[in-house]
Amino acid sequence: MLSRSVVACWVAAGAIFAGVLGWAAVAQQAATGAEAEPYRHLSNGGLNHSLDAFLVYGQPFVAEQVGKQGRTLTDGTNIVHFGHHAIYRDSAGRIRVEQPCGCAPDHEQMIEVYILDSNAKTETRWRVGGNPPKVATVTQWVPKTPETVHPPIQRPANASRPQPQSTTDELRDDVMDGVPVKVVRVTTVVPAGRSGNDRPITKTHTAWISDDLKVVLMEQWEDPRDGVRTVGLAQFERKEPDPRLFQPPTGYSIQTGKSAPEQGQ
């Protein structure tokens, strides 16, 4: 059993790093040499994933998304970066993402808050902390459903260059924070000559997926060129968030935006 303490010890040394894609589709991608991922339209707690995820009702949770990326230089120097932000989902399918924002003139930390409301089809954004303008900007947001998603465009491979080959394996089932998860690993081999490499490069992407919650509880990428990157949901609780979290703070005015705001990961 994989304990959340494993994730915690990866990130405690303290940026921010929807249904599951059918395994047959993943295998098809692997056969064509395309880079496959063990999920599609499934949230890992990040803003972009939440914007692109299928709607999920009746499965509320509260968590903190934590990320760690590290690599070792040729001289033995270790470089490690950490990131974190809060994520909430209520039974109505609304999402709240809180991202640190170092955008205050005096460098005081502020928080960028995003609310994705699938019923109102809106995305609302505001900032808290420091002395930000007390304005909540509302833009249109169209949530994704299986009916509105089109298959990814398959670009023809360049026959003059060797193509990466990916394989997908379902590993043993596991449990994280009491939640049963499916463990899936995609292994991609970049052939010699593809990226100036004189020998094959093997990289992996492992995901711990809850089919019940429709959430990726943890992911890990390993690539000898970039090191190891881990993203996971820590302090995970299956509970209903406070409804007040999905409303702008008292005293904030509402402004209608003409376009979606810049998105973070």
DRENRO-289582 format. One record per residue (C-alpha): x, y, z; residue in three letters; residue number from 1. Coordinates in nm, 4 decimals. Example, Ala and Ser with C-alpha at 12.3 -4.5 7.8 and 13.67 -1.06 7.14 Angstrom:
! residues 2
> X,Y,Z,torza,markol
> 1.2300,-0.4500,0.7800,ALA,1 .
> 1.3670,-0.1060,0.7140,SER,2 .
! end
This chain:
! residues 265
> X,Y,Z,torza,markol
> 0.0000,0.0000,0.0000,MET,1 .
> 0.1368,0.3409,-0.0961,LEU,2 .
> 0.0992,0.5846,0.1903,SER,3 .
> 0.0490,0.9561,0.1497,ARG,4 .
> 0.3487,0.9927,0.3777,SER,5 .
> 0.5603,0.8837,0.0803,VAL,6 .
> 0.4406,1.1871,-0.1120,VAL,7 .
> 0.4824,1.4059,0.1956,ALA,8 .
> 0.8456,1.3108,0.2397,CYS,9 .
> 0.9124,1.3994,-0.1249,TRP,10 .
> 0.7722,1.7480,-0.0810,VAL,11 .
> 0.8313,1.8288,0.2874,ALA,12 .
> 1.1824,1.9629,0.2221,ALA,13 .
> 1.0047,2.2581,0.0631,GLY,14 .
> 0.6074,2.6813,-1.0263,ALA,15 .
> 0.3310,2.4764,-0.9959,ILE,16 .
> 0.3923,2.1890,-1.1662,PHE,17 .
> -1.1563,1.4239,-1.7166,ALA,18 .
> -1.3014,0.9838,-1.7654,GLY,19 .
> -0.9833,0.7980,-1.8107,VAL,20 .
> -0.8572,0.7607,-2.1668,LEU,21 .
> -0.9383,0.4090,-2.2776,GLY,22 .
> -0.6441,0.1756,-2.2663,TRP,23 .
> -0.7150,0.0707,-2.6240,ALA,24 .
> -0.6734,0.4317,-2.7335,ALA,25 .
> -0.3479,0.4561,-2.5395,VAL,26 .
> -0.2233,0.1387,-2.7046,ALA,27 .
> -0.3163,0.2822,-3.0441,GLN,28 .
> -0.1147,0.5944,-2.9696,GLN,29 .
> 0.1773,0.3794,-2.8618,ALA,30 .
> 0.1622,0.1780,-3.1833,ALA,31 .
> 0.1851,0.4966,-3.3901,THR,32 .
> 0.4814,0.6202,-3.1923,GLY,33 .
> 0.2862,0.9118,-3.0439,ALA,34 .
> 0.3560,1.0151,-2.6878,GLU,35 .
> 0.0794,0.8512,-2.4857,ALA,36 .
> -0.0476,0.9536,-2.1429,GLU,37 .
> -0.2385,0.7260,-1.9067,PRO,38 .
> -0.5327,0.9632,-1.8795,TYR,39 .
> -0.7147,1.2304,-2.0717,ARG,40 .
> -0.9639,1.4862,-1.9427,HIS,41 .
> -0.8965,1.3780,-1.5870,LEU,42 .
> -0.7884,1.6346,-1.3285,SER,43 .
> -0.4675,1.6111,-1.1251,ASN,44 .
> -0.5606,1.9222,-0.9269,GLY,45 .
> -0.3882,2.1723,-1.1551,GLY,46 .
> -0.5719,2.4626,-1.3158,LEU,47 .
> -0.5174,2.3554,-1.6764,ASN,48 .
> -0.6201,1.9992,-1.5932,HIS,49 .
> -0.9320,2.1288,-1.4169,SER,50 .
> -1.0235,2.3454,-1.7155,LEU,51 .
> -0.9842,2.0454,-1.9472,ASP,52 .
> -1.1421,1.7810,-1.7218,ALA,53 .
> -1.4798,1.6174,-1.7687,PHE,54 .
> -1.7479,1.7188,-1.5205,LEU,55 .
> -1.7658,1.5146,-1.2002,VAL,56 .
> -2.0681,1.5383,-0.9701,TYR,57 .
> -2.1190,1.3973,-0.6216,GLY,58 .
> -1.7476,1.3373,-0.5526,GLN,59 .
> -1.6294,1.6326,-0.3411,PRO,60 .
> -1.2774,1.6623,-0.2034,PHE,61 .
> -1.0295,1.9051,-0.0510,VAL,62 .
> -0.6561,1.8727,-0.1145,ALA,63 .
> -0.3274,2.0449,-0.1788,GLU,64 .
> -0.1459,1.9788,-0.5029,GLN,65 .
> 0.2266,1.9500,-0.4374,VAL,66 .
> 0.5046,1.9198,-0.6923,GLY,67 .
> 0.8723,1.8430,-0.6844,LYS,68 .
> 1.1212,1.8510,-0.9682,GLN,69 .
> 1.4852,1.7599,-0.9255,GLY,70 .
> 1.7887,1.6757,-1.1325,ARG,71 .
> 2.1566,1.6099,-1.0747,THR,72 .
> 2.4200,1.7931,-1.2748,LEU,73 .
> 2.7289,1.6214,-1.4148,THR,74 .
> 2.9366,1.7615,-1.1292,ASP,75 .
> 2.7036,1.6034,-0.8734,GLY,76 .
> 2.5130,1.9206,-0.7865,THR,77 .
> 2.1471,1.8531,-0.7003,ASN,78 .
> 1.8835,2.1084,-0.8029,ILE,79 .
> 1.5326,2.0722,-0.6571,VAL,80 .
> 1.2224,2.2908,-0.7059,HIS,81 .
> 0.8957,2.2667,-0.5120,PHE,82 .
> 0.5481,2.4048,-0.5730,GLY,83 .
> 0.2051,2.3767,-0.4137,HIS,84 .
> -0.1491,2.5114,-0.4289,HIS,85 .
> -0.4953,2.4326,-0.2880,ALA,86 .
> -0.7723,2.2574,-0.4816,ILE,87 .
> -1.1399,2.2100,-0.3855,TYR,88 .
> -1.4279,2.0317,-0.5634,ARG,89 .
> -1.7872,2.0284,-0.4351,ASP,90 .
> -2.0753,1.7880,-0.5054,SER,91 .
> -2.2125,2.0235,-0.7710,ALA,92 .
> -1.8881,1.9859,-0.9666,GLY,93 .
> -1.7588,2.3353,-0.8922,ARG,94 .
> -1.3808,2.3720,-0.8694,ILE,95 .
> -1.1711,2.6194,-0.6726,ARG,96 .
> -0.7970,2.6440,-0.7424,VAL,97 .
> -0.5694,2.8699,-0.5374,GLU,98 .
> -0.2295,2.9500,-0.6876,GLN,99 .
> 0.0507,3.1513,-0.5276,PRO,100 .
> 0.1144,3.4675,-0.7242,CYS,101 .
> 0.4316,3.6682,-0.6690,GLY,102 .
> 0.2861,3.9686,-0.8441,CYS,103 .
> 0.2605,4.2286,-0.5668,ALA,104 .
> 0.4825,4.5383,-0.6212,PRO,105 .
> 0.6275,4.4954,-0.2721,ASP,106 .
> 0.6847,4.1240,-0.3427,HIS,107 .
> 0.4291,4.0282,-0.0805,GLU,108 .
> 0.2818,3.6900,-0.1667,GLN,109 .
> -0.0682,3.7010,-0.3116,MET,110 .
> -0.3050,3.4196,-0.4067,ILE,111 .
> -0.4784,3.3916,-0.7430,GLU,112 .
> -0.8188,3.2241,-0.6964,VAL,113 .
> -1.0058,3.0557,-0.9822,TYR,114 .
> -1.3645,2.9274,-0.9604,ILE,115 .
> -1.4915,2.6961,-1.2352,LEU,116 .
> -1.8725,2.6706,-1.2197,ASP,117 .
> -2.0064,2.4060,-1.4581,SER,118 .
> -2.3709,2.5044,-1.3997,ASN,119 .
> -2.3228,2.8743,-1.4644,ALA,120 .
> -2.0587,2.7963,-1.7302,LYS,121 .
> -1.8328,3.0633,-1.5893,THR,122 .
> -1.4763,3.1031,-1.4730,GLU,123 .
> -1.4292,3.3632,-1.2002,THR,124 .
> -1.0909,3.4967,-1.0919,ARG,125 .
> -0.9724,3.7266,-0.8145,TRP,126 .
> -0.6677,3.7909,-0.5988,ARG,127 .
> -0.6292,3.7964,-0.2223,VAL,128 .
> -0.3390,3.8956,0.0014,GLY,129 .
> -0.1346,4.2122,-0.0170,GLY,130 .
> -0.3480,4.4987,-0.1435,ASN,131 .
> -0.4967,4.3786,-0.4736,PRO,132 .
> -0.7867,4.5476,-0.6548,PRO,133 .
> -1.1082,4.4156,-0.5023,LYS,134 .
> -1.2442,4.2929,-0.8344,VAL,135 .
> -1.3643,3.9485,-0.9386,ALA,136 .
> -1.3505,3.8937,-1.3145,THR,137 .
> -1.6074,3.6578,-1.4673,VAL,138 .
> -1.5534,3.5015,-1.8107,THR,139 .
> -1.7387,3.2336,-2.0030,GLN,140 .
> -1.6179,2.8778,-1.9541,TRP,141 .
> -1.7611,2.5803,-2.1428,VAL,142 .
> -1.6977,2.2572,-1.9488,PRO,143 .
> -1.5991,1.9527,-2.1477,LYS,144 .
> -1.8160,1.6456,-2.1929,THR,145 .
> -1.7438,1.3238,-2.3845,PRO,146 .
> -1.9729,1.4501,-2.6605,GLU,147 .
> -1.7773,1.7729,-2.7116,THR,148 .
> -1.4297,1.6214,-2.7191,VAL,149 .
> -1.2741,1.5329,-3.0521,HIS,150 .
> -0.9901,1.2835,-3.0997,PRO,151 .
> -0.6447,1.4405,-3.1093,PRO,152 .
> -0.5101,1.5139,-3.4559,ILE,153 .
> -0.2549,1.2545,-3.5596,GLN,154 .
> 0.0206,1.4265,-3.7534,ARG,155 .
> 0.2044,1.2090,-4.0056,PRO,156 .
> 0.5439,1.0952,-3.8873,ALA,157 .
> 0.8518,1.2332,-4.0567,ASN,158 .
> 0.9916,0.9249,-4.2295,ALA,159 .
> 1.3375,1.0787,-4.2374,SER,160 .
> 1.3619,1.0796,-3.8570,ARG,161 .
> 1.3368,0.7830,-3.6189,PRO,162 .
> 1.0153,0.7980,-3.4151,GLN,163 .
> 0.9665,0.7485,-3.0379,PRO,164 .
> 0.7812,0.4301,-2.9423,GLN,165 .
> 0.5568,0.4115,-2.6365,SER,166 .
> 0.4130,0.1151,-2.4475,THR,167 .
> 0.1527,0.1219,-2.1707,THR,168 .
> 0.1395,-0.1172,-1.8757,ASP,169 .
> -0.1162,-0.1466,-1.5989,GLU,170 .
> 0.0750,-0.2187,-1.2807,LEU,171 .
> -0.0642,-0.3505,-0.9526,ARG,172 .
> -0.3673,-0.1780,-0.8014,ASP,173 .
> -0.2903,0.0311,-0.4963,ASP,174 .
> -0.4519,0.2412,-0.2249,VAL,175 .
> -0.3738,0.6040,-0.1447,MET,176 .
> -0.5366,0.7749,0.1542,ASP,177 .
> -0.7944,0.4974,0.1588,GLY,178 .
> -0.8784,0.5522,-0.2096,VAL,179 .
> -0.8328,0.2553,-0.4484,PRO,180 .
> -0.6172,0.3555,-0.7443,VAL,181 .
> -0.5087,0.2030,-1.0727,LYS,182 .
> -0.1377,0.2390,-1.1437,VAL,183 .
> -0.0479,0.2909,-1.5090,VAL,184 .
> 0.2955,0.3436,-1.6588,ARG,185 .
> 0.3799,0.4699,-2.0065,VAL,186 .
> 0.7361,0.3934,-2.1176,THR,187 .
> 0.8677,0.5865,-2.4156,THR,188 .
> 1.1922,0.5048,-2.5949,VAL,189 .
> 1.3445,0.7901,-2.7924,VAL,190 .
> 1.5618,0.6209,-3.0574,PRO,191 .
> 1.9192,0.7222,-3.1268,ALA,192 .
> 1.9375,1.0178,-3.3609,GLY,193 .
> 1.5935,1.1546,-3.2756,ARG,194 .
> 1.7162,1.4404,-3.0559,SER,195 .
> 2.0846,1.4403,-3.1256,GLY,196 .
> 2.1290,1.1424,-2.8921,ASN,197 .
> 2.3826,0.8751,-2.9864,ASP,198 .
> 2.1932,0.6019,-2.7995,ARG,199 .
> 1.8281,0.5368,-2.7074,PRO,200 .
> 1.6735,0.7405,-2.4234,ILE,201 .
> 1.4080,0.5780,-2.2058,THR,202 .
> 1.1619,0.7893,-2.0115,LYS,203 .
> 0.8546,0.6927,-1.8062,THR,204 .
> 0.5310,0.8524,-1.6885,HIS,205 .
> 0.3526,0.6747,-1.4024,THR,206 .
> 0.0045,0.7733,-1.2806,ALA,207 .
> -0.2005,0.6663,-0.9776,TRP,208 .
> -0.5607,0.7028,-1.0989,ILE,209 .
> -0.8901,0.6890,-0.9059,SER,210 .
> -1.1662,0.5740,-1.1401,ASP,211 .
> -1.4160,0.6462,-0.8622,ASP,212 .
> -1.3189,1.0104,-0.8071,LEU,213 .
> -1.2028,1.0693,-1.1661,LYS,214 .
> -0.8818,1.2184,-1.0315,VAL,215 .
> -0.5106,1.1494,-1.0756,VAL,216 .
> -0.3868,1.1297,-0.7176,LEU,217 .
> -0.0210,1.1236,-0.8161,MET,218 .
> 0.2021,1.1344,-1.1243,GLU,219 .
> 0.5724,1.0870,-1.1740,GLN,220 .
> 0.7823,1.1609,-1.4809,TRP,221 .
> 1.1362,1.0235,-1.5111,GLU,222 .
> 1.3582,1.1451,-1.7942,ASP,223 .
> 1.7395,1.1317,-1.7801,PRO,224 .
> 1.7510,1.4688,-1.9575,ARG,225 .
> 1.5289,1.6506,-1.7091,ASP,226 .
> 1.5445,1.4449,-1.3906,GLY,227 .
> 1.2412,1.3357,-1.1900,VAL,228 .
> 0.9181,1.5360,-1.1535,ARG,229 .
> 0.6426,1.4360,-0.9130,THR,230 .
> 0.2949,1.5888,-0.8710,VAL,231 .
> 0.0478,1.4599,-0.6119,GLY,232 .
> -0.2523,1.5507,-0.4015,LEU,233 .
> -0.1544,1.5778,-0.0342,ALA,234 .
> -0.3735,1.6373,0.2728,GLN,235 .
> -0.6485,1.4714,0.0668,PHE,236 .
> -0.9951,1.4571,0.2258,GLU,237 .
> -1.3204,1.3356,0.0741,ARG,238 .
> -1.5478,1.6015,0.2195,LYS,239 .
> -1.7712,1.8885,0.1112,GLU,240 .
> -1.5875,2.2222,0.0953,PRO,241 .
> -1.7373,2.5315,0.2580,ASP,242 .
> -1.9819,2.6821,0.0007,PRO,243 .
> -1.8466,3.0288,0.0791,ARG,244 .
> -1.5200,2.9299,-0.0908,LEU,245 .
> -1.6954,2.9471,-0.4272,PHE,246 .
> -1.8033,3.3103,-0.3884,GLN,247 .
> -1.5870,3.6250,-0.4168,PRO,248 .
> -1.4944,3.7806,-0.0811,PRO,249 .
> -1.7200,4.0434,0.0715,THR,250 .
> -1.6534,4.3844,-0.0767,GLY,251 .
> -1.5351,4.2603,-0.4169,TYR,252 .
> -1.7098,4.3988,-0.7251,SER,253 .
> -1.7960,4.1776,-1.0219,ILE,254 .
> -1.6503,4.2535,-1.3620,GLN,255 .
> -1.7280,4.0748,-1.6872,THR,256 .
> -1.4193,3.9806,-1.8850,GLY,257 .
> -1.4015,3.9661,-2.2640,LYS,258 .
> -1.1629,3.6725,-2.2783,SER,259 .
> -1.0404,3.3956,-2.0525,ALA,260 .
> -0.7561,3.5011,-1.8207,PRO,261 .
> -0.4075,3.3640,-1.8549,GLU,262 .
> -0.4037,3.0093,-1.7229,GLN,263 .
> -0.1560,2.8386,-1.4955,GLY,264 .
> -0.0807,2.4653,-1.4777,GLN,265 .
! end
